[in-house]
Amino acid sequence: MTRILITGAAGEIGSALRDQLRDHLPNTGTILRLTDLRDLGAARDGEEVMTADLTDLSAMHGVMAGVDAVIHLGGIPNEHTYERIRDVNVDGTYHVLEAARQAGVHRVAFASSIHTVGYYPREPITPDVPVRPDTYYGVSKVMGEALGRMYFDRYGLEFVGVRICSFQSEPKDARHLSTWLSPRDAAQLFARAVTAPDVGYLIVAGISGNTRRWMTPEGWDVLGYVPQDDAEAYGAQVQGIHGEPADLTEQRQGGIFVDPSYTGLAGKEQ
């Protein structure tokens, strides 16, 4: 493993991986190639910074040369109109996978989401339950996982879908006691997702080792992921922070995303 491409590297998770991913890689000399449409600043030691648009297949070809593995974080990180979600999240993921295939990349780790299964009740579910997306955003993550399945079966491109739940510096409400993913656990999880041997196709929960988790840990052993954090450490501070218990948003895993009136970034982002 000599070069890892990170798409969406200017985002919250991308910024955390930029700072901490190398701490969990077996080869400390691995180069991180960072891409985004937003400003990434100057390249640090061991980095390459490149501007690239997910919606442009040729741009994805341009950043993929010499890459061993991809951490695909890029895309719209919230609900939006169907058209925008399709263009950026669905087509963008296809562009990443197709460019990776043509470049001979070995593996893609994909930032999937709890919103692939957001309509499930708040009780433990395994990674192989039928999907129940709660938004167009959730559908885009289902599509990303399905594209990954096809690219593995058809072309042998290994794929790990990490169903990120609530990436936060620390839990902020009662829901996060079940869904929190800490920055250092995120760095370890994605490092394992691109370096663990012979994973084939795998979907795993993207959470810390939360005592109250709703997603079970199947697949963590395959990756060698051992979370260091547990949201329970914040239980006394946040367990009283929640909405009306009778509301659907407090009964389903997707939270506010299951509200039919929730539109996320639609109408807010140009």
C-alpha positions as CSV (number, residue, x, y, z in Angstrom):
1,M,0.0,0.0,0.0
2,T,1.8,3.1,-1.2
3,R,-1.0,5.6,-2.1
4,I,-4.5,6.0,-0.8
5,L,-7.0,8.4,-2.5
6,I,-9.5,10.2,-0.3
7,T,-12.4,11.8,-2.0
8,G,-14.3,14.5,-0.1
9,A,-11.2,15.2,1.9
10,A,-12.3,18.7,2.9
11,G,-15.3,17.5,4.8
12,E,-15.6,16.7,8.5
13,I,-14.7,13.0,8.2
14,G,-12.1,13.7,5.5
15,S,-10.4,16.3,7.7
16,A,-10.3,13.9,10.6
17,L,-8.8,11.1,8.4
18,R,-6.2,13.6,7.1
19,D,-5.1,14.2,10.6
20,Q,-5.3,10.6,12.0
21,L,-5.5,8.0,9.3
22,R,-1.7,7.6,9.1
23,D,-1.6,6.6,12.8
24,H,-3.4,3.4,11.9
25,L,-1.7,2.4,8.7
26,P,0.9,-0.4,8.7
27,N,3.1,1.6,6.2
28,T,3.8,5.0,7.7
29,G,5.2,6.0,4.3
30,T,1.9,5.7,2.5
31,I,1.0,8.8,0.5
32,L,-2.5,10.3,1.0
33,R,-3.8,11.8,-2.2
34,L,-6.6,14.3,-1.1
35,T,-9.3,15.5,-3.5
36,D,-12.3,17.8,-3.2
37,L,-13.9,20.7,-5.0
38,R,-13.3,22.8,-1.8
39,D,-10.0,24.3,-0.7
40,L,-7.8,21.7,1.0
41,G,-4.9,24.1,1.6
42,A,-1.3,23.3,1.0
43,A,-0.1,19.7,0.9
44,R,1.6,18.5,4.1
45,D,4.4,15.9,4.2
46,G,3.2,12.7,2.7
47,E,0.2,14.3,0.9
48,E,-0.8,15.1,-2.6
49,V,-3.6,17.6,-3.0
50,M,-5.7,17.6,-6.2
51,T,-9.0,19.4,-7.1
52,A,-11.5,17.0,-8.7
53,D,-15.3,16.9,-9.3
54,L,-17.1,13.6,-8.7
55,T,-19.5,14.4,-11.5
56,D,-16.7,14.4,-14.0
57,L,-15.6,10.9,-15.0
58,S,-12.5,12.2,-16.7
59,A,-11.5,14.1,-13.5
60,M,-11.8,10.8,-11.6
61,H,-9.5,9.1,-14.1
62,G,-7.1,11.9,-13.5
63,V,-6.8,11.5,-9.8
64,M,-6.8,7.6,-9.8
65,A,-3.4,7.0,-11.4
66,G,-1.0,5.1,-9.2
67,V,-3.6,4.6,-6.4
68,D,-3.7,1.4,-4.4
69,A,-7.0,2.0,-2.6
70,V,-9.7,4.6,-2.3
71,I,-11.6,6.0,0.7
72,H,-14.7,7.5,-1.0
73,L,-16.2,10.1,1.3
74,G,-17.2,12.6,-1.4
75,G,-20.8,13.6,-2.1
76,I,-23.7,15.5,-0.7
77,P,-23.8,14.6,3.1
78,N,-27.4,15.2,3.7
79,E,-30.8,15.1,2.0
80,H,-31.3,17.2,-1.2
81,T,-33.4,17.1,-4.3
82,Y,-33.5,13.8,-6.1
83,E,-31.7,15.3,-9.1
84,R,-28.8,16.6,-7.1
85,I,-28.5,13.4,-5.1
86,R,-28.5,11.4,-8.3
87,D,-25.9,13.6,-10.1
88,V,-23.5,13.8,-7.2
89,N,-23.9,10.8,-5.0
90,V,-25.1,8.1,-7.4
91,D,-23.3,9.1,-10.6
92,G,-20.3,10.3,-8.6
93,T,-19.9,6.9,-6.9
94,Y,-20.1,5.2,-10.3
95,H,-17.4,7.5,-11.6
96,V,-15.2,6.6,-8.6
97,L,-15.7,2.9,-9.0
98,E,-15.3,2.9,-12.8
99,A,-12.1,5.0,-12.7
100,A,-10.8,2.7,-9.9
101,R,-11.5,-0.4,-12.0
102,Q,-9.8,1.0,-15.1
103,A,-6.8,2.1,-13.0
104,G,-6.3,-1.3,-11.4
105,V,-7.1,-0.1,-7.9
106,H,-7.4,-3.0,-5.4
107,R,-10.1,-1.8,-3.0
108,V,-12.6,1.0,-2.4
109,A,-13.9,1.8,1.1
110,F,-17.2,3.6,0.8
111,A,-18.8,6.0,3.2
112,S,-22.3,4.5,3.4
113,S,-24.8,5.5,6.0
114,I,-27.3,4.6,8.7
115,H,-29.8,6.1,6.4
116,T,-29.7,3.0,4.2
117,V,-31.7,1.4,7.0
118,G,-33.2,4.5,8.7
119,Y,-36.8,3.3,8.9
120,Y,-35.9,0.4,11.2
121,P,-37.0,0.6,14.8
122,R,-34.3,1.5,17.4
123,E,-33.2,-2.1,18.2
124,P,-30.2,-4.1,17.1
125,I,-30.0,-5.0,13.4
126,T,-27.3,-6.8,11.4
127,P,-25.6,-5.5,8.3
128,D,-27.4,-8.0,6.1
129,V,-31.0,-6.9,6.9
130,P,-33.1,-5.7,3.9
131,V,-32.5,-2.0,3.2
132,R,-35.0,0.6,4.4
133,P,-33.7,4.0,3.2
134,D,-35.3,7.0,4.7
135,T,-34.5,9.7,2.1
136,Y,-33.1,10.2,-1.4
137,Y,-29.8,10.5,0.4
138,G,-30.3,7.1,1.9
139,V,-31.2,5.7,-1.5
140,S,-28.0,7.0,-2.9
141,K,-26.0,5.1,-0.3
142,V,-28.0,1.9,-1.1
143,M,-27.1,2.5,-4.7
144,G,-23.4,2.9,-3.7
145,E,-23.5,-0.4,-1.9
146,A,-25.2,-2.1,-4.9
147,L,-22.6,-0.7,-7.3
148,G,-19.9,-1.9,-5.0
149,R,-21.4,-5.4,-5.0
150,M,-21.5,-5.4,-8.8
151,Y,-17.9,-4.1,-9.2
152,F,-16.7,-6.8,-6.8
153,D,-18.6,-9.7,-8.4
154,R,-18.0,-8.6,-12.0
155,Y,-14.5,-7.1,-11.8
156,G,-13.0,-8.3,-8.5
157,L,-12.7,-4.8,-7.1
158,E,-12.9,-5.3,-3.3
159,F,-15.4,-3.1,-1.5
160,V,-16.1,-2.2,2.1
161,G,-19.2,-0.2,2.8
162,V,-19.0,1.6,6.2
163,R,-22.5,2.6,7.3
164,I,-21.6,5.8,9.2
165,C,-24.1,6.7,11.8
166,S,-23.3,9.9,13.8
167,F,-19.7,11.2,13.2
168,Q,-19.2,13.8,16.0
169,S,-16.3,15.0,18.1
170,E,-18.5,13.8,21.0
171,P,-22.2,12.8,21.5
172,K,-24.6,15.7,21.5
173,D,-28.0,14.0,22.3
174,A,-29.5,10.7,23.5
175,R,-29.6,9.2,19.9
176,H,-25.8,9.5,19.7
177,L,-25.5,7.2,22.7
178,S,-26.3,4.5,20.1
179,T,-25.0,6.0,16.9
180,W,-21.8,7.9,17.7
181,L,-18.6,7.4,15.7
182,S,-15.6,9.2,17.2
183,P,-12.9,10.7,15.1
184,R,-10.2,8.3,16.3
185,D,-12.5,5.3,15.8
186,A,-13.4,6.6,12.3
187,A,-9.7,6.8,11.4
188,Q,-9.0,3.3,12.7
189,L,-12.1,1.8,10.9
190,F,-11.3,3.3,7.5
191,A,-7.6,2.4,7.8
192,R,-8.6,-1.2,8.4
193,A,-11.1,-1.0,5.6
194,V,-8.4,-0.3,3.1
195,T,-5.6,-2.5,4.5
196,A,-7.2,-5.7,6.0
197,P,-6.4,-8.6,3.7
198,D,-9.0,-10.4,1.5
199,V,-12.2,-8.8,2.6
200,G,-14.0,-9.3,-0.7
201,Y,-17.3,-7.4,-0.4
202,L,-18.3,-6.3,3.1
203,I,-20.8,-4.0,4.8
204,V,-20.1,-3.0,8.4
205,A,-21.5,-0.6,11.0
206,G,-19.7,2.7,11.2
207,I,-19.9,3.4,15.0
208,S,-17.8,3.3,18.1
209,G,-18.0,0.6,20.6
210,N,-21.3,2.0,22.0
211,T,-22.9,0.0,24.8
212,R,-26.4,1.0,23.5
213,R,-25.6,0.5,19.8
214,W,-28.4,-0.4,17.4
215,M,-26.1,-1.9,14.8
216,T,-24.3,-5.2,15.5
217,P,-20.6,-5.6,14.9
218,E,-20.5,-8.3,12.3
219,G,-17.5,-7.8,10.0
220,W,-15.4,-5.8,12.5
221,D,-13.4,-9.0,13.2
222,V,-12.7,-9.4,9.5
223,L,-11.3,-5.9,9.4
224,G,-9.5,-6.1,12.7
225,Y,-11.4,-3.0,13.9
226,V,-11.4,-2.7,17.7
227,P,-13.1,0.6,18.7
228,Q,-11.6,2.6,21.5
229,D,-14.5,4.8,22.4
230,D,-18.0,4.3,23.9
231,A,-20.7,7.0,23.9
232,E,-21.7,5.7,27.3
233,A,-19.0,7.9,28.8
234,Y,-21.3,10.8,27.9
235,G,-24.5,9.2,29.0
236,A,-25.2,11.4,32.0
237,Q,-24.7,14.5,30.0
238,V,-26.9,13.8,27.0
239,Q,-29.4,11.0,27.7
240,G,-32.0,13.6,28.6
241,I,-31.6,15.5,25.3
242,H,-34.2,14.1,22.9
243,G,-37.5,14.9,21.2
244,E,-41.0,13.8,21.9
245,P,-40.8,10.0,22.5
246,A,-44.1,9.5,20.6
247,D,-42.7,11.1,17.4
248,L,-41.6,8.8,14.6
249,T,-38.2,10.5,14.5
250,E,-37.6,9.3,18.1
251,Q,-38.6,5.7,17.2
252,R,-36.6,5.0,14.1
253,Q,-32.9,4.8,13.6
254,G,-32.7,7.6,11.0
255,G,-33.9,10.3,13.4
256,I,-35.1,13.5,11.8
257,F,-34.5,12.0,8.3
258,V,-37.6,9.8,8.7
259,D,-39.8,12.9,8.9
260,P,-41.7,13.2,5.6
261,S,-41.2,17.0,5.7
262,Y,-37.4,16.8,6.1
263,T,-35.7,18.2,3.0
264,G,-32.1,18.7,4.3
265,L,-30.1,21.0,2.0
266,A,-32.8,21.3,-0.7
267,G,-33.6,25.0,-1.3
268,K,-30.6,26.0,1.0
269,E,-27.7,25.2,-1.2
270,Q,-27.0,26.7,-4.6
